[in-house]
Amino acid sequence: MEEDGHPSNAAAVAASPRRARFEERLKFLPVAYMVIAMLLLACIYLQYHISPLLSRKAAHLQMPDAAAAGELRGLIQLSMFVPITVLLAICYVRSILTHPGEIPDDPKWEYMPRDKSVVLAPLSLQETKKSGERRHCKWCGKYKPDRCHHCRVCRTCILKMDHHCPWIYNCVGCFNYKFFILLLFYSALDCHLIMWSMSESVLRCVNIEQTPFQEMFIILFGEFLAFILAFLVSAFLAMHLWLISRGLTTIEFCEKSLPKDGQPAERSMKSVYNLGLYGNFRAVLGNSVAVWLLPLGMPEGDGITFVCDETCLTKDIDATNGIRRKTHQVAQRQRPFSYGSDASELHRMGMNFPVFNHTDAQP
């Protein structure tokens, strides 16, 4: 079923023909760097922290039951590290491979230049030019839906574009924003787990004089790398969670916070697309709360039409008008009184008026 000529689900939009991607191989270098960093950190954690705990190397501490307690800690930390890392890897792959969404190849979205004519935007659109004209992309030659922007790196217009991320060699948009948020979440979780749990190995290698320099250097390097990544990713995740709670994208936040055309920046961060805390997170993570933290499903909506304050108000007004029309049809109006009504009709209606004889009224 279609509404206002727009596809009714995300699959119809995502299935539209896409431009070629991953053409420039040099732009894979940030992705390669991230993969190497994650593998290196995982190897350091498993080889120099988990493995010594499981091999009862903690017995060197010369503490009662230290070896058994260390083995138990190793098993617990390993059981936490493996699923988090697997989910991180899946989210990273899906963030790279999932197309963020682009304007469908449909004639109704094709931009047709008209000389000395103004194409006003439909009332359903929230974003227009200052003149009230419909927004269009001069590179793609298409009209832009709300929250759609052109990415010069991807060379296409991205639906609900948030930003272009070189670390995933992809734009973050409507259909991969959930995977990007989960990537940040599990990356921060993994880095914090490594940083806090591996502090035990840092203290061990520093306190024991017989620790080889190579082992000490690798453990300290892994701890420092985990600390830096945990701090940066956590800050980035906190910012995006705040943006989601306000119903904003990064581009919309920048447009509101930065001055433009000599005008001061907007003080209010209120968004017309704000659906409330639960509604905003549901629009990004999906309808089912059970799969919010899993790299499954698609976001709510099609990336072209969005529910906003005015949309909700219009729906409420339409619903109220519908109730009034229905009530008006059911209710029966009373028959209007006519001076020509006969006495029997008036008596039936319970209206007993005195009847005057015109001859008696004459002097």
C-alpha positions in Angstrom: 0.0 0.0 0.0 1.3 3.5 -0.9 0.7 6.8 0.9 1.1 10.1 -1.0 2.9 8.3 -3.8 5.8 7.2 -1.5 6.9 3.6 -1.0 5.3 2.1 2.0 8.4 0.3 3.4 12.1 0.6 3.5 12.7 -2.4 1.2 11.1 -0.6 -1.8 13.5 2.3 -1.3 16.6 0.2 -0.5 15.9 -1.9 -3.6 16.3 1.0 -6.0 19.3 1.0 -8.3 22.5 2.1 -6.6 25.6 3.8 -7.9 28.9 2.0 -7.9 30.6 1.9 -4.5 34.1 1.2 -3.2 35.7 2.5 -6.4 38.7 4.3 -4.7 40.8 1.7 -3.0 43.0 4.2 -1.1 39.9 5.1 1.0 40.0 1.5 2.4 43.1 2.5 4.4 41.1 3.8 7.4 39.1 0.5 7.4 42.2 -1.5 7.2 43.7 0.5 10.1 40.6 -0.2 12.3 40.6 -3.9 11.5 44.3 -4.2 12.3 43.8 -2.2 15.6 40.9 -4.4 16.7 42.8 -7.6 15.8 46.0 -6.4 17.6 44.1 -5.4 20.7 42.2 -8.7 20.8 45.4 -10.7 20.4 47.2 -8.7 23.2 44.2 -9.2 25.5 43.9 -13.0 24.8 47.6 -13.8 24.8 49.0 -11.6 27.6 46.0 -11.4 29.9 43.4 -14.2 29.5 45.9 -16.9 28.7 48.1 -16.4 31.8 44.9 -16.4 34.0 43.7 -19.7 32.5 47.2 -21.3 32.7 47.3 -20.6 36.4 50.2 -18.2 36.0 48.7 -16.2 38.9 50.3 -18.7 41.2 53.5 -16.5 41.0 51.7 -14.0 43.2 52.2 -16.5 46.1 48.7 -15.9 47.5 46.4 -18.6 48.8 44.0 -19.9 46.1 45.3 -17.2 43.7 45.6 -19.6 40.8 42.0 -20.9 41.1 40.6 -17.4 41.5 42.6 -16.2 38.6 41.3 -19.0 36.4 37.7 -18.2 37.4 38.2 -14.5 36.5 39.8 -15.5 33.2 36.8 -17.7 32.3 34.3 -14.9 33.2 36.2 -12.3 31.3 36.6 -14.5 28.3 32.9 -15.4 28.3 32.2 -11.6 28.2 34.9 -10.7 25.6 34.0 -13.2 22.9 30.3 -12.4 22.3 30.9 -8.6 22.6 33.7 -8.9 20.0 31.6 -11.0 17.7 28.7 -8.5 17.8 31.2 -5.7 17.2 32.6 -7.4 14.1 29.1 -8.1 12.7 28.0 -4.5 13.3 31.2 -3.2 11.6 30.6 -5.4 8.5 27.0 -4.4 8.3 27.8 -0.7 8.7 30.2 -1.0 5.7 28.1 -3.1 3.4 24.6 -1.8 4.2 23.6 1.0 1.8 22.4 4.0 3.8 19.7 4.7 1.2 19.3 7.0 -1.8 16.6 8.8 -3.7 14.6 6.2 -5.8 15.0 6.3 -9.6 11.4 7.4 -10.0 10.1 10.0 -12.5 8.3 11.9 -9.7 11.7 12.6 -8.1 13.4 13.7 -11.3 14.2 17.4 -11.3 12.9 19.2 -14.4 14.3 22.8 -14.7 11.6 25.3 -15.6 12.4 28.8 -16.9 11.0 31.6 -14.7 8.8 29.2 -12.8 8.7 28.4 -9.1 8.0 24.8 -8.0 6.6 25.1 -4.6 7.2 22.2 -2.2 4.3 20.0 -1.2 2.7 20.7 2.2 4.0 17.4 3.4 7.7 18.5 3.2 9.2 20.4 6.1 12.5 21.5 4.4 12.4 24.0 1.6 14.5 26.8 0.2 14.1 30.3 1.5 11.9 31.1 -1.4 9.6 28.2 -0.6 10.7 26.2 -3.6 11.3 22.5 -3.4 14.8 21.4 -2.7 16.7 19.6 -5.5 20.3 18.3 -6.0 22.2 19.9 -8.9 24.6 16.9 -9.0 22.0 14.1 -8.9 19.3 16.0 -10.8 16.6 14.9 -8.3 14.3 16.5 -5.8 15.4 16.0 -2.2 13.1 14.5 0.4 13.3 15.8 4.0 16.6 15.2 5.8 18.3 14.1 2.5 21.7 15.6 1.6 24.3 15.0 -1.1 27.6 13.3 -0.1 30.4 14.4 -2.4 32.5 11.3 -1.3 29.8 8.8 -2.1 28.6 11.0 -5.0 25.0 10.5 -4.3 22.2 11.9 -2.2 21.8 10.0 1.1 18.4 9.5 2.8 18.4 10.9 6.4 22.1 11.6 6.1 23.9 11.9 9.4 27.6 12.2 8.2 30.1 10.5 6.1 32.4 8.2 8.1 35.8 7.3 6.6 36.3 4.6 9.2 33.6 2.5 7.5 34.1 4.0 4.0 30.4 4.7 3.9 27.8 7.3 4.7 25.8 6.9 7.9 22.2 7.3 6.8 18.7 5.9 7.2 19.3 2.2 6.7 22.7 1.7 8.4 22.4 4.2 11.3 21.4 1.4 13.7 24.4 -0.7 12.8 26.7 2.3 13.3 25.2 3.1 16.7 25.6 -0.6 17.8 29.2 -0.5 16.4 30.0 2.4 18.7 28.2 0.7 21.6 30.0 -2.6 21.4 33.3 -0.9 20.6 33.1 1.2 23.8 32.0 -1.9 25.8 34.9 -4.0 24.5 37.5 -1.3 25.1 36.2 -0.7 28.6 36.3 -4.4 29.3 39.9 -4.7 28.1 41.0 -1.5 29.9 39.6 -2.3 33.3 40.3 -6.0 33.4 43.8 -5.9 31.9 44.8 -3.4 34.6 45.5 -6.6 36.7 48.1 -7.7 34.2 49.6 -4.3 34.1 50.2 -4.3 37.9 51.5 -7.9 37.7 54.1 -7.1 35.0 55.2 -3.9 36.8 55.5 -5.5 40.3 57.4 -8.6 39.1 61.0 -7.8 38.3 61.5 -10.9 36.2 58.9 -9.8 33.6 60.5 -9.6 30.2 60.7 -6.1 28.7 58.9 -7.2 25.5 56.0 -8.6 27.5 55.8 -5.4 29.7 55.9 -3.2 26.6 53.1 -5.1 24.8 50.9 -5.1 27.9 51.4 -1.4 28.5 50.8 -0.6 24.8 47.6 -2.6 24.8 46.3 -0.9 27.9 47.1 2.5 26.5 45.4 1.8 23.2 42.3 0.4 25.0 42.2 3.6 27.2 42.4 6.0 24.2 39.8 4.1 22.2 37.5 3.7 25.1 37.6 7.5 25.8 37.1 8.6 22.2 34.4 6.0 21.3 32.5 6.6 24.5 32.4 10.4 23.9 31.3 9.8 20.3 28.6 7.3 21.4 27.3 9.7 24.1 27.0 12.5 21.5 25.0 10.3 19.1 22.7 9.0 21.9 22.0 12.7 22.8 21.3 13.4 19.1 18.9 10.5 18.9 17.1 11.5 22.1 16.5 15.0 20.5 15.4 13.6 17.1 18.4 15.2 15.4 21.1 14.1 12.9 24.7 15.4 13.0 24.0 17.6 10.0 20.8 19.1 11.5 22.7 19.7 14.8 25.5 21.5 12.9 22.9 23.6 10.9 21.3 24.7 14.2 24.5 25.3 16.1 26.7 27.0 13.5 26.0 30.6 12.2 24.9 30.8 8.6 24.7 33.8 6.2 25.8 36.2 8.9 22.9 35.2 11.1 23.5 34.0 14.7 23.2 30.3 15.5 19.9 29.0 16.8 19.7 28.6 20.5 17.0 26.0 20.5 17.9 22.5 19.5 14.2 21.5 19.1 13.6 19.3 16.1 10.3 19.0 14.2 11.0 15.3 13.9 11.2 14.8 17.7 8.8 11.9 18.6 9.7 11.7 22.3 12.5 9.7 23.9 11.0 6.2 23.1 9.7 7.2 19.7 13.1 8.6 18.6 15.0 5.5 19.6 12.4 3.3 18.0 12.8 5.2 14.8 16.5 4.3 14.7 16.7 0.9 16.4 13.4 -0.6 15.2 9.9 -1.3 16.5 10.8 -4.3 18.6 12.7 -3.5 21.8 13.9 -7.1 22.0 16.3 -6.6 19.0 17.4 -3.1 19.7 20.9 -4.4 20.8 21.1 -6.9 18.0 22.3 -6.2 14.4 19.0 -7.3 13.0 16.0 -5.7 11.4 15.4 -2.4 9.6 14.6 1.1 11.0 11.1 2.4 11.1 10.0 4.3 8.0 11.2 4.5 4.4 13.7 7.4 4.7 11.5 9.6 2.5 8.6 10.6 4.7 8.9 11.4 8.4 6.4 11.9 11.2 6.7 15.3 12.7 4.8 17.7 15.1 2.7 19.0 12.2 2.0 15.5 11.0 0.7 14.4 14.4 -1.4 17.6 14.6 -2.9 17.0 11.2 -3.8 13.4 12.1 -5.5 14.6 15.3 -7.5 17.2 13.4 -8.5 14.7 10.7 -9.5 12.2 13.3 -11.6 14.8 15.1 -13.3 15.9 11.9 -14.0 12.3 11.1 -15.8 11.8 14.4 -17.8 15.0 13.9 -18.9 13.9 10.4 -19.9 10.5 11.7 -21.9 12.1 14.6 -23.5 14.6 12.2 -24.7 11.8 9.9 -26.1 9.7 12.8 -27.9 12.6 14.6 -31.3 13.5 13.2 -32.3 17.1 13.0 -35.7 18.2 14.3 -38.2 19.2 11.8 -38.2 23.0 11.6 -41.3 24.8 12.8 -43.5 26.3 10.2 -46.3 28.8 10.7 -48.2 26.8 8.1 -48.3 23.7 10.3 -51.7 22.3 11.0 -53.0 21.9 14.6 -52.8 18.1 14.6 -49.1 18.3 13.8 -48.5 20.9 16.5 -50.5 18.8 19.0 -48.5 15.7 18.1 -45.3 17.7 18.8 -46.7 18.7 22.2 -47.1 22.4 21.2 -50.5 23.6 22.3 -50.9 27.2 21.1 -54.1 29.1 21.4 -56.0 29.5 18.2 -57.3 33.0 17.4 -60.3 33.7 15.2 -59.6 36.6 12.9 -63.2 37.6 12.9 -63.2 37.9 16.8 -60.1 40.1 16.7 -61.8 42.7 14.6 -63.6 45.6 16.5 
